[in-house]
Amino acid sequence: MFKIPRWFSLPQFRLGTLFAIVVIFAILGGWWSDHRRLSQQIYELQNPGPRWDTSQATGPPNTPGSGDIQTAWASSMPDAGPEWLVLDYAKPVTAQSVEIHETYNPGAVNQISVFAADGRELMVWRGIDPTSTSAPRGISRIPLDVDFPVQRIKVYIDSAAVPGWNEIDAVGLVEETGRTHWAAKAYASSSFGRNLKLPAWYK
């Protein structure tokens, strides 16, 4: 029987092995790429919107607990001084109170203003945040005494007064009937995530 010379079979074996290794790595690479893409898609479905940015303060509360959680708005830096959050609602609301859901280092809210139809900012409350600074989280309910429907409000926080990031998950306008309206858009003095800029006409 004719035998294949050793010098012929050995290189052929090595080439075959090398080809098999390349194929295996290609398959593993494709699997890993698909796995990462799927993981990212699942994450984005569970955590819509950029982390800690102004959009996290819109809509109803969705932060599951207290702590530094990305589904709440946070300023770009902690303890940097006065910060503010402007909230727009889908339509004017005859509100009797503002409901602020604070989820991390609460107690820094110190002022609230509303905007008249002509754009004038009117300060309607100044004082101590109803939520204690020692609480892990809280819902601050602050009465509104205005004689016109409100579509835009501004929440001020004294970030230096309460150490750490002071995170806000949602801000609602509450009617006398108890119905709560949640913000449709939000703008801020700064944001840890993407910051939605105020319109050019805003002063």
Secondary structure, DSSP 8 states (H G I E B T S, - for coil): -----HHHHHHHHHHHHHHHHHHHHHHHHHHHHHHHHHHHHHHHHHS-SSTTSGGGGSSS----SSSS-TTSB--SSTT-SEEEEEEEEEEEE-EEEEEEEEEES---EEEEEEE-TTS-EEEEEES--SS-TTSSSEEEEEE---SS-EEEEEEEEEGGGSSS--EEEEEEEEETTS-EEE-SEEEES--SS------TT--
